[in-house]
Amino acid sequence: MAGASGPSSADRLRAFIDAEAGRLGFDAVRVTTPDSIPLVPGHLALYVGRGHHGTMEWMAETAARRGDPRVLWPDVRSIVMLAMNYGPDRDPLELLSRKDRGAISVYARHRDYHDVIKGRLKEVAQKLAARSGAGVKVFVDTAPVTEKPLAAAAGIGWQGKHTCLVSRDFGAWLFLGSIFTTAELAPDEPEPDRCGSCRACLDICPTNAFPAPYRIDARRCISYLTIELKGPIPHEFRKAIGNRIYGCDDCLAVCPWNKFAQRASEAKLAARADLQEPRLADLLTLDDAGFRALFSGSPVKRVGRDRFIRNVLIAAGNSGEVALAPQVRALAGDASPLVRGAAVWALAELAGPQAVAGLRDADADVAAEIAHVLGEQGRRAGTGC
């Protein structure tokens, strides 16, 4: 509390953090304490216990550290949560009707946000440490930190029914990062949940990934299926994926709070023009070198060429663009079984099951794709469909 002589040292330090963060392009800065998320351990245990984390085994392995920041760093006294707006200049849902194009999630159209934010976070943290003598640690997504609950506890926004953070000022479009520090800073008030009776984010989900409000089953989420899942995408979700080739923005883009969101400053985060609406025909030509060149500095690069081409083939199969069939047929001979299997499905969608009747493959997953396509053909013939 400020004394008669002016602001306290903690207040001055907080003002300094706010000023430095603003200078470096952060749009929101709030503070919380390491004990501000007491419900998270229980929520994580239920999430993992239900298997909703899918193949993301690191969620279970790091649950203790995710549930309590003090397990991650016992000396932490305050957590500074920072957010950067990446609001798009157009509605990302508009691209979903352009079936010859691939839809890449808005966040991945920029330079990798880990690189963008981490350097700036480090600069704020280093200046905080130099000014106060306090210890600091910086985290951006890759560490076991539950950033969304901490950001909600700090008052940046609230976790909506889709489990993502929503802000009154920036809608759903915020990158998050955190600075853990031994400095004692006054915490901000949490932001109340303002979703009300709205369920737009739940109703728009193409794969019904929300078993209940505020709960997500990652195994059904298109972002998980196109980014985290390493094997073939389950058949039941392929048609629903449409032309989404990396992530999914549906539940974010439909949020009514986006009407108050500000477009991100191009000086801070410039979306790459070549990733706004790439042609499937161009993407299908990518070999490993071409993939690495195109996605250099992009978060897309982390999934690797084979997983990405798997996604593009699913989009091609959903496109109705028969002109893509020769490219798809060529990929049925790709070195990667993951690519070959997706090509089999896409070729059957574009040219009919008979187009794969002559294909044979020693890989069990690819052979299963061929059998599935031919089995579907038989079932349709038997029902007269």
Secondary structure as GFF3:
##gff-version 3
##sequence-region A 1 385
A	DSSP	alpha_helix	9	23	.	.	.	ID=ss1
A	DSSP	beta_strand	28	32	.	.	.	ID=ss2
A	DSSP	alpha_helix	40	49	.	.	.	ID=ss3
A	DSSP	alpha_helix	57	61	.	.	.	ID=ss4
A	DSSP	alpha_helix	63	67	.	.	.	ID=ss5
A	DSSP	alpha_helix	69	72	.	.	.	ID=ss6
A	DSSP	beta_strand	78	85	.	.	.	ID=ss7
A	DSSP	three_ten_helix	92	97	.	.	.	ID=ss8
A	DSSP	beta_strand	103	104	.	.	.	ID=ss9
A	DSSP	three_ten_helix	106	109	.	.	.	ID=ss10
A	DSSP	alpha_helix	113	132	.	.	.	ID=ss11
A	DSSP	beta_strand	136	139	.	.	.	ID=ss12
A	DSSP	alpha_helix	147	154	.	.	.	ID=ss13
A	DSSP	beta_strand	158	159	.	.	.	ID=ss14
A	DSSP	beta_strand	165	166	.	.	.	ID=ss15
A	DSSP	beta_strand	174	181	.	.	.	ID=ss16
A	DSSP	alpha_helix	200	204	.	.	.	ID=ss17
A	DSSP	three_ten_helix	218	220	.	.	.	ID=ss18
A	DSSP	alpha_helix	222	223	.	.	.	ID=ss19
A	DSSP	pi_helix	224	228	.	.	.	ID=ss20
A	DSSP	alpha_helix	235	241	.	.	.	ID=ss21
A	DSSP	beta_strand	244	246	.	.	.	ID=ss22
A	DSSP	alpha_helix	250	253	.	.	.	ID=ss23
A	DSSP	three_ten_helix	256	260	.	.	.	ID=ss24
A	DSSP	three_ten_helix	273	275	.	.	.	ID=ss25
A	DSSP	alpha_helix	280	283	.	.	.	ID=ss26
A	DSSP	alpha_helix	288	294	.	.	.	ID=ss27
A	DSSP	three_ten_helix	299	303	.	.	.	ID=ss28
A	DSSP	alpha_helix	304	319	.	.	.	ID=ss29
A	DSSP	three_ten_helix	322	324	.	.	.	ID=ss30
A	DSSP	alpha_helix	325	331	.	.	.	ID=ss31
A	DSSP	alpha_helix	337	351	.	.	.	ID=ss32
A	DSSP	three_ten_helix	353	356	.	.	.	ID=ss33
A	DSSP	alpha_helix	364	383	.	.	.	ID=ss34
###
